[in-house]
Amino acid sequence: MSYVGASIREMQSYNTYGSSSSSKEIGGRSQGDTQCFSNECSGLQLYRYGETVSLPFFTDTWRPNSFYEKIQSNRVLGLHTLCLLDIRVKEPSLESLCRKQYEPPKYMTIGTAIEQLLEVELSRGQSAYNEDTTCVGFARLGSEDHMVVAGSMKEILTVDFGAPLHCLVIVGKTHPVEEEMLEFYTLKRVSEEPKENLTEGK
């Protein structure tokens, strides 16, 4: 896994979870921009991306999994899947709707995203992915302290990506050049490098 990351501004415009749209905006930055940033940071080829999915926060009574089929379809085709992670900003609490009071901002982390993905896989049981599936985690894309980590879902769960915003790519079939770049960003390699080099992508 490796650290090169990125900040995606605000992910406020995805209303239909599990679906994608080329014109969808993420806090002023388009979905396409996010794919370009993840491509630049990780070395994954832009033309190798399939449909983008959005992962919402699960609740006790709402645990949607419509994104699963899209990930599965991408995996069958050998394509990478960009996962946009949920944010909640200016959401009213149930107790204070009339007073227009809002809950504190809440941003999904890569760890939460992977835990939810594995929960859905366990319930669906169709082997679209598992804890050994290679992923790339990104944090604060476009900022000076961006971070990128490549590794299995199980490995990435051990990484503290720090402050938001985060996004995740589930890696499909890779080209030798992509494999070389992913190796550069693996956790083992990163853990052997000085901390200051991690955010500079050196």
Salt bridges, closest charged atoms under 4 A:
GLU51 OE1 - LYS70 NZ 3.49
GLU69 OE2 - ARG124 NH2 2.35
ASP86 OD2 - ARG88 NE 3.87
GLU119 OE2 - ARG63 NE 2.76
GLU131 OE2 - LYS154 NZ 3.99
ASP132 OD1 - LYS154 NZ 3.71
ASP145 OD2 - ARG140 NE 3.14
GLU178 OE2 - HIS80 NE2 2.96
GLU193 OE2 - ARG189 NE 3.18
GLU200 OE1 - LYS202 NZ 2.64
